[in-house]
Amino acid sequence: MKRVVLADTGPLYAAVDPDDGYHGQSQQELLRLARDKREVLVAWPTLLEAYTLVLYRLGNVAASRWLTSILEAAIVVNPIAEDYRTAVKTVRELADQSITLFDATVATLATRLKIEVWTYDHHFDVMRVPVWR
């Protein structure tokens, strides 16, 4: 597999919302990803979660534009059934943490594909998933 990162919702949303605290960082990281010729993978659950945030926080027009740009720029991948089962197991094993099934699924997918996750969420460190920084 080429040099890729698996995007989490945080950076994807931050890139589009100028009021997000991570907006500048996400913009710089997008430039770095392009410069380093790294492809961005987005899991379908992440796409759904991020789209919902853009839609509800920034409106229909922004959500439509964002969706078009993501589908043109990123590779969208589908987790397999076993990824979801493993994600549920992860959430149960780390019940003392506030880990979402979205994040556990991304972590599981990244582990299976042996790639880093582009995220600002410390829970990926808790799940011991390599994070692209």
C-alpha positions, 0 to 999 in steps of 0.5 A: 500500500502507498504511503497513506494515513487514515483520517479521523473526524477531527482533522477533517472537520477542522479543515473546513471550519475556520472557527475550529481550534485546530483549523490552522493546524489541519490546513498545515497538515493537509499541505504537509500530506500533499508535499509528502505525497501521502494519500488520505483514506477516510472510513465510511463511518468517519465520512458520515460522522464528519458530514453530519458535523459540517451539515449541522454546524456550517449548513447545507451549502458547506456540507455539500461542498465539503462532501464533494471535495472529500470524495474527490481528494480522499480514498473512502474505505469500508471497514469489514464486519470483523472490524466492527466486532473488534471495535465493540470489543475495544470499547468494552475493554476500555469501558473506563474511557470515553471511546466512541465506536467511530474511533474504535472502528477507525483504530481497528481499521488502521491496525488491520491495514497497518497505517497511521491515524491522522487525529487530534484525539488522545484516545487513539494513544490509549488504544495504542494505535500509531498516530501520524503527527 
